[in-house]
């Protein structure tokens, strides 16, 4: 290496050694971003908990129906078995009577008859015995088949009951796990909220526009009026009132006040009514957000919506397009 090149390398090294050390440690996360991310995760968890609760209710109802079916089928089977025994006794009695000479053919009846009337009486007795035996055999056969079918129904119902119980137990375990995760996530959200600067917290807690809003006639107007009355109420995961709400709890109760029963979850509400486009949004429409369909708001007009937002923020009016990415819009009435 030439002396000139060597001197250049040494000068460069000396220059870098004179510069202050640069730290590449991770910069502190933006508290507002952390809060937003945690609330989004908690909202999704809350929706999962609510859906698991609905699934568990359905499974338990299925278990109750299957259990009732088992009991009903067993009762039918017991009665059919009792009828089977009774009809079998009748057949046995008639068979015994036949063996003892009560069953005659026309020739034997004629040979032993004392008179024409006696002959006719014996023929009638043979006819009655034959008819009774045929009827008893038919009844016995029917009772046996009824008992068999009832037993099969009971066995099928027992299988359904066992499957429903197993599914309910799995759902309960899953629900408990999700509920614990939601509680932990809620704690993280509150901790993140506490780390925000006071002006930011005050802005989040501001209930916004609480001025009177004109609502349309009909169920949509009644539902919207109910939702607007809750402005300023606190948000709480899983709440459905009276003064605390989650997003779907608010919209569900709002439409209940208007006489419409809609699902408890935002995912469920994404499937009721009919789809409308963003351009066609009007007061009372349900706007479901995110690909997970984990949040719902109610349109105030074509540009604003009222919603129970998230932990740390009250029920308030916000621009429709600022709440989040829209998944689907549903109209309950009209």
Number of C-alpha atoms within 10 A of each C-alpha: 5 6 7 8 10 10 11 11 10 10 12 10 11 11 9 10 10 8 8 7 8 6 7 6 6 6 7 6 8 10 15 16 11 17 22 16 14 21 23 18 16 25 24 17 21 26 25 20 24 21 18 19 19 17 17 21 15 14 21 18 14 18 23 15 16 23 20 16 20 23 15 16 22 19 15 19 23 15 16 23 20 15 19 22 15 16 23 19 14 19 21 15 13 19 15 13 13 16 10 9 8 15 20 16 11 12 10 12 18 17 9 11 15 10 10 10 10 14 19 15 14 22 18 12 15 19 14 12 19 15 12 15 20 13 15 21 17 14 19 23 15 16 23 21 15 19 23 15 16 23 20 15 19 24 16 16 22 19 15 19 23 15 16 23 18 14 17 21 15 13 19 17 12 16 20 15 13 18 19 13 16 22 16 12 19 22 14 17 24 15 12 19 23 14 14 16 11 11 9 12 16 13 11 16 17 15 18 15 12 13 7 9 12 12 17 16 8 12 20 27 20 20 27 27 21 19 26 24 13 23 20 21 18 24 24 23 24 19 16 19 16 11 14 20 27 28 30 32 22 29 31 21 23 28 22 16 17 17 12 16 13 21 18 22 26 27 21 15 24 25 14 16 16 13 16 16 10 15 8 10 21 20 21 31 27 30 27 26 23 16 11 13 21 25 31 33 28 31 25 30 18 15 16 20 27 27 31 31 24 23 24 19 20 25 29 23 24 20 15 24 13 11 19 13 13 18 16 20 27 21 20 18 13 8
